[in-house]
Amino acid sequence: MTDPRPVLVFDSGLGGLSVLRAIQALLPERCAIYLADDAGFPYGERTDDDLVGRVVALIGEAISAYDPAAVVIACNTASTLVLPPLRERFAVPFVGTVPAIKPAAAQTRSGVVAVLATPGTMTRDYTRNLIAQFAGRCDVRLVGAPELAERHLAGEAIDMDALAEQIGPCFVTQDGRRTDIVVLACTHYPLLIDQMTAAAPWPVTWLDPAPAIARQVARVLGDAEQAPDAGQSAQPHQEFGNIAVFTGGQPVSPAIVRLLRDFKLRTETAAQAV
């Protein structure tokens, strides 16, 4: 029978739900713990040392509480910093999130690619090294945008004019060629693809890393080759089920509560979990 332990998905806010959605689609029998460090949001304003210390402590407490089969760091900013110390300290497998620059360079036809990222991810050497390593023959535009989705997920209406202004620098025309791929280098952005498509000046491929992350989770767990024993249905681990934990306490927005229900997540207080 498939290992019943949950997958822990971690992000600073609600953006990691885009990754959880892909994991649930690929591994529907696997229960999940979604840990949102909303008390520490946004990460882009924290120093590197502060961020590493905070995330390592939170993940350590969550590992003790839930004994996950794998941990997904569903945050580009955190992944570029915390994966090495996490892997050094804990035996559980970790799957990180990095900008999908390599597949973008392979898929682009025009050779003009934009990377839409939070300011923290945009300024990381890690991001620029990925561009140099994998997209040296492409014209890559790095576009730093503030967090776009969190307020919308909490129930606020999207200001489409502001959204168009923020994504506008992604759309470049150069020597008769124009942007054909926009890399979504923040897990929040895939949750706004419909709105960004409506605001875009021309059609592009929005490159969402979540499906690739889910496939890597499956490879790590070995679930791609496993199936439940004959005669047994695949059910979530009954000890935990699917849980959302917010470090800032219970979510108060009815929109967030409805959103979590869509992901089959019930909530726990941080004190109950970490």
C-alpha distance (Angstrom), angle and dihedral (degrees) to the residues before:
residue distance angle dihedral
M1 . . .
T2 3.82 . .
D3 3.81 114.8 .
P4 3.84 103.0 -90.6
R5 3.80 96.0 -150.8
P6 3.82 115.4 116.4
V7 3.78 130.2 -112.3
L8 3.79 112.8 -119.5
V9 3.82 113.5 -142.0
F10 3.80 114.6 -167.2
D11 3.80 131.5 -168.3
S12 3.78 138.4 147.7
G13 3.80 90.7 -113.1
L14 3.79 140.9 -15.7
G15 3.80 99.3 -48.4
G16 3.80 92.3 91.5
L17 3.79 87.4 69.1
S18 3.81 86.3 82.1
V19 3.81 87.7 61.8
L20 3.81 92.7 43.2
R21 3.81 89.0 52.7
A22 3.80 90.9 56.6
I23 3.81 92.1 46.3
Q24 3.80 91.5 49.9
A25 3.80 90.8 50.0
L26 3.81 92.9 51.2
L27 3.81 98.2 35.8
P28 3.82 106.2 28.3
E29 3.80 92.9 163.7
R30 3.79 93.5 58.0
C31 3.80 117.3 92.7
A32 3.79 118.8 -141.3
I33 3.77 140.9 -148.6
Y34 3.81 111.3 -151.2
L35 3.80 111.0 -159.3
A36 3.82 115.3 -168.9
D37 3.77 118.0 -173.1
D38 3.78 93.4 -155.1
A39 3.80 89.8 151.8
G40 3.82 88.0 64.2
F41 3.81 97.3 40.9
P42 3.03 128.2 160.2
Y43 3.79 103.1 41.5
G44 3.79 95.0 -172.4
E45 3.78 90.2 74.9
R46 3.82 95.1 55.2
T47 3.79 127.0 90.8
D48 3.79 117.4 -111.4
D49 3.81 94.2 -111.3
D50 3.79 92.4 47.9
L51 3.79 92.0 48.9
V52 3.80 94.2 48.3
G53 3.79 93.0 48.3
R54 3.79 93.3 47.2
V55 3.80 97.0 46.9
V56 3.81 95.5 43.6
A57 3.80 90.1 51.9
L58 3.81 93.9 47.4
I59 3.79 93.8 46.6
G60 3.79 91.4 47.1
E61 3.80 91.6 53.9
A62 3.81 91.4 46.7
I63 3.81 91.8 50.0
S64 3.80 89.4 52.9
A65 3.81 91.3 48.6
Y66 3.81 99.6 44.8
D67 3.83 110.3 17.6
P68 3.82 91.7 -141.3
A69 3.79 122.2 -157.7
A70 3.81 89.1 -136.3
V71 3.79 138.9 -2.2
V72 3.81 122.9 -137.2
I73 3.80 117.2 -158.7
A74 3.81 96.3 -153.3
C75 3.79 94.6 -172.4
N76 3.80 126.5 88.4
T77 3.80 94.4 -154.1
A78 3.81 93.8 51.0
S79 3.80 94.8 41.2
T80 3.79 93.2 58.1
L81 3.82 89.5 58.4
V82 3.79 113.9 24.0
L83 3.80 106.7 43.3
P84 3.84 96.0 83.3
P85 3.84 95.4 50.8
L86 3.80 91.6 42.4
R87 3.79 92.9 51.7
E88 3.78 90.6 46.0
R89 3.80 93.0 52.5
F90 3.82 105.0 35.9
A91 3.81 131.9 47.4
V92 3.82 95.3 -148.8
P93 3.83 114.7 105.2
F94 3.81 115.6 -102.5
V95 3.79 127.8 -153.7
G96 3.79 116.9 -165.0
T97 3.78 136.6 -162.8
V98 3.78 121.4 -122.8
P99 3.82 131.0 168.9
A100 3.82 110.1 -82.2
I101 3.79 93.0 -124.1
K102 3.81 96.9 134.6
P103 3.83 95.4 56.0
A104 3.81 90.2 42.1
A105 3.80 90.8 56.1
A106 3.80 89.6 48.8
Q107 3.81 94.7 48.7
T108 3.81 103.6 39.9
R109 3.79 116.8 107.2
S110 3.78 98.3 -175.6
G111 3.80 95.3 44.2
V112 3.81 90.2 -129.7
V113 3.81 112.5 115.8
A114 3.79 132.6 171.2
V115 3.79 126.2 -154.7
L116 3.80 112.0 -152.9
A117 3.79 107.8 -159.6
T118 3.75 143.3 151.7
P119 3.81 112.2 -95.0
G120 3.81 90.1 -106.3
T121 3.81 93.8 55.4
M122 3.80 92.6 41.7
T123 3.79 93.2 57.7
R124 3.81 96.2 46.7
D125 3.79 116.3 112.7
Y126 3.80 86.3 -138.3
T127 3.81 91.0 66.8
R128 3.78 93.5 47.3
N129 3.80 91.0 47.5
L130 3.82 90.0 54.4
I131 3.79 89.3 53.6
A132 3.79 92.4 48.7
Q133 3.80 92.5 46.5
F134 3.80 101.2 43.6
A135 3.80 109.5 15.1
G136 3.78 104.1 40.7
R137 3.82 91.8 127.5
C138 3.79 93.8 49.9
D139 3.76 131.9 81.5
V140 3.80 101.2 -121.3
R141 3.79 122.5 -168.5
L142 3.82 115.1 -161.2
V143 3.78 109.6 -151.2
G144 3.77 119.2 -169.9
A145 3.79 113.8 -156.4
P146 3.78 128.9 171.5
E147 3.78 117.2 -113.1
L148 3.79 105.1 -62.0
A149 3.78 107.3 -173.0
E150 3.79 113.2 38.8
R151 3.81 97.3 85.2
H152 3.78 91.5 43.3
L153 3.79 91.0 53.0
A154 3.79 88.3 50.7
G155 3.79 88.9 59.3
E156 3.82 104.6 -91.0
A157 3.79 118.8 135.0
I158 3.78 117.8 -108.9
D159 3.80 115.9 -110.4
M160 3.80 97.3 -137.3
D161 3.81 93.3 -167.0
A162 3.81 90.7 54.2
L163 3.80 90.5 45.6
A164 3.81 91.7 51.4
E165 3.80 89.9 49.6
Q166 3.81 92.6 50.9
I167 3.80 96.2 48.5
G168 3.81 94.2 36.8
P169 3.84 96.0 93.1
C170 3.82 88.5 60.4
F171 3.79 89.8 70.3
V172 3.79 109.1 79.6
T173 3.78 131.7 168.5
Q174 3.80 114.2 -158.9
D175 3.81 127.8 169.7
G176 3.78 90.9 -20.0
R177 3.80 92.6 -49.4
R178 3.75 124.5 105.4
T179 3.78 139.1 -167.5
D180 3.79 111.8 -73.0
I181 3.84 100.9 167.5
V182 3.78 130.1 44.7
V183 3.80 114.4 -167.4
L184 3.80 110.5 -143.6
A185 3.80 98.7 -141.9
C186 3.80 95.7 178.6
T187 3.79 124.2 61.5
H188 3.81 90.5 -133.2
Y189 3.78 93.8 65.2
P190 3.84 99.7 68.9
L191 3.81 87.7 61.6
L192 3.83 87.5 65.4
I193 3.80 100.3 44.3
D194 3.81 93.2 117.3
Q195 3.79 92.1 51.8
M196 3.81 93.5 43.6
T197 3.80 90.5 49.5
A198 3.79 89.8 53.5
A199 3.82 91.1 48.7
A200 3.82 96.3 44.9
P201 3.82 118.8 106.5
W202 3.82 91.1 -138.5
P203 3.82 136.9 4.6
V204 3.80 118.1 -80.5
T205 3.77 137.3 166.4
W206 3.80 109.5 -101.0
L207 3.80 103.6 -148.5
D208 3.80 108.2 -144.7
P209 3.83 113.9 -169.8
A210 3.82 94.0 -159.5
P211 3.85 98.4 93.1
A212 3.82 90.8 51.1
I213 3.80 90.3 48.4
A214 3.80 90.4 51.4
R215 3.80 90.8 50.7
Q216 3.79 90.0 51.3
V217 3.81 89.9 50.8
A218 3.79 89.0 52.5
R219 3.80 91.1 50.1
V220 3.79 91.6 48.7
L221 3.78 92.4 50.0
G222 3.76 95.2 41.7
D223 3.78 88.7 -129.0
A224 3.78 92.5 133.1
E225 3.82 88.8 70.8
Q226 3.81 98.3 34.8
A227 3.76 133.1 80.1
P228 3.81 133.4 180.0
D229 3.79 116.1 -87.8
A230 3.78 115.6 -88.1
G231 3.77 112.1 -81.7
Q232 3.81 94.1 17.8
S233 3.79 122.1 107.1
A234 3.78 119.8 -136.1
Q235 3.80 105.6 -110.6
P236 3.81 131.3 167.4
H237 3.78 116.8 -98.9
Q238 3.79 101.8 -82.4
E239 3.80 95.1 -147.4
F240 3.78 92.6 70.4
G241 3.81 111.5 3.7
N242 3.80 113.2 -171.6
I243 3.79 112.1 -31.6
A244 3.80 136.0 -179.1
V245 3.80 116.7 -156.6
F246 3.82 123.0 -169.3
T247 3.78 118.4 -163.9
G248 3.80 88.9 -150.5
G249 3.82 92.5 57.5
Q250 3.77 132.7 -101.8
P251 3.83 114.7 -14.0
V252 3.79 110.2 -106.7
S253 3.80 100.0 -165.7
P254 3.82 114.2 97.4
A255 3.81 87.5 -148.1
I256 3.81 90.9 59.2
V257 3.80 91.5 47.1
R258 3.82 89.9 52.6
L259 3.80 90.6 46.4
L260 3.79 91.9 53.0
R261 3.79 90.4 50.0
D262 3.80 88.8 55.3
F263 3.80 86.4 58.6
K264 3.82 90.9 46.5
L265 3.79 90.0 -115.4
R266 3.78 125.4 147.1
T267 3.78 118.5 -163.5
E268 3.77 133.6 -118.3
T269 3.76 128.8 -174.4
A270 3.77 116.8 -108.5
A271 3.80 89.7 -115.4
Q272 3.80 89.9 60.9
A273 3.77 92.9 50.5
V274 3.80 114.1 25.7
